[in-house]
């Protein structure tokens, strides 16, 4: 009898140890989300990433090698606001993971879905939807990862998601969140000082992915090289944009790394504006594999282009 009790206790201890040693298999859609997830999850998570960071987020290829990652995942961390609509729902459908399934509105539905856009101060919510307006996202502009302050929102959402899925380690997730928020908040204070010379500087971008960057820096964007979101530039559109840039004294052209340099370079020659090249995802450039490094690189690129390097 006594030996049976000892055996039962031993098995319960082994079971408890195994449970505490479990790790969450996490798939992040973007490199900077993987970075924050790793910081929050620490030793309790294993992270895989879908996008490489160098491509256009709207054109991430649904590689077959990505399917097993989602099939085995306990959680998927994604930007949301339909920015991953060209690849995430399709991959979820093929992966057939009962914890996460494709959703026409939110891209992902199920207990394993961690939508980082919850609580984001969303810009450019459309009043009407029409394909004639180009690639419009029905829930608003999804490129909030370019606003350093929204990194705080992302981190909180990830911590909440991990705590929900793995309550045994919730205290660790809260602790890691506190450390990360303190680090990012200190950087934001510094970056706001750096960004002061950008306030009121007029600019154009290639794609309509800069409103959140403008909100943080104070840049005033007056147009895009694309005719409409996702609609390629045309000669007539570029000629009109050149004239407006001259009239408005536009000083800056923002080229997102995934776009070729030829047209922004031509615009710079025509107008005298300077070109800044930014990343719209982590790992777009070497050494920008974290959210903080990505944000800092982009700010330094903007300041360098206008001759105000920090």
Secondary structure, DSSP 8 states (H G I E B T S, - for coil): -HHHHHHHHHHHHHHHHHHHH--EEEEESSHHHHHHHHHHHGGGEEEEES--SSS-GGG----GGGHHHHHT-SEEEE--TTTTTTTHHHHHHHHT-TT-EEETTTEEESTTEEETTTT-------SS--GGGBS--TT----GGGSTTHHHHHHHHHHHHHHHH-GGGHHHHHHHHHHHHHHHHHHHHHHHHHHGGGTT-EEEESSS--HHHHHHH--EEEEESSSBBTB---HHHHHHHHHHHHHHT--EEEEETTS-HHHHHHHHHHH--EEEEE-SSTTSSTT--SHHHHHHHHHHHHHHHTT---
